[in-house]
Amino acid sequence: MSKTTLVTQQVQLQEWFHMMQESKGRPQQIPLDEWCKENYGISAARYYYRVRKVKEAYLDQVSEEKL
């Protein structure tokens, strides 16, 4: 994988992590799917996909650090 691709993926993961942090501060009366649509133009399914990818990247990083 090229260095440019790796950097692009890292930036994307950071943006997604920031989105996850923002979602925690949303008003409880606003459903997640509505919040995602209004703020990022994505569905709740796409949000959960991004959450999964961020978690996988974190776990990969932790695993590499242990080696």
Secondary structure in CASP SS format (residue, H / E / C, confidence):
PFRMAT SS
TARGET T0000
AUTHOR 0000-0000-0000
METHOD secondary structure of the structure
MODEL  1
M C 1.00
S C 1.00
K H 1.00
T H 1.00
T H 1.00
L H 1.00
V H 1.00
T H 1.00
Q H 1.00
Q H 1.00
V H 1.00
Q H 1.00
L H 1.00
Q H 1.00
E H 1.00
W H 1.00
F H 1.00
H H 1.00
M H 1.00
M H 1.00
Q H 1.00
E H 1.00
S H 1.00
K H 1.00
G C 1.00
R C 1.00
P C 1.00
Q C 1.00
Q C 1.00
I C 1.00
P C 1.00
L H 1.00
D H 1.00
E H 1.00
W H 1.00
C H 1.00
K H 1.00
E H 1.00
N H 1.00
Y H 1.00
G C 1.00
I C 1.00
S C 1.00
A H 1.00
A H 1.00
R H 1.00
Y H 1.00
Y H 1.00
Y H 1.00
R H 1.00
V H 1.00
R H 1.00
K H 1.00
V H 1.00
K H 1.00
E H 1.00
A H 1.00
Y H 1.00
L H 1.00
D H 1.00
Q H 1.00
V H 1.00
S H 1.00
E H 1.00
E H 1.00
K H 1.00
L C 1.00
END
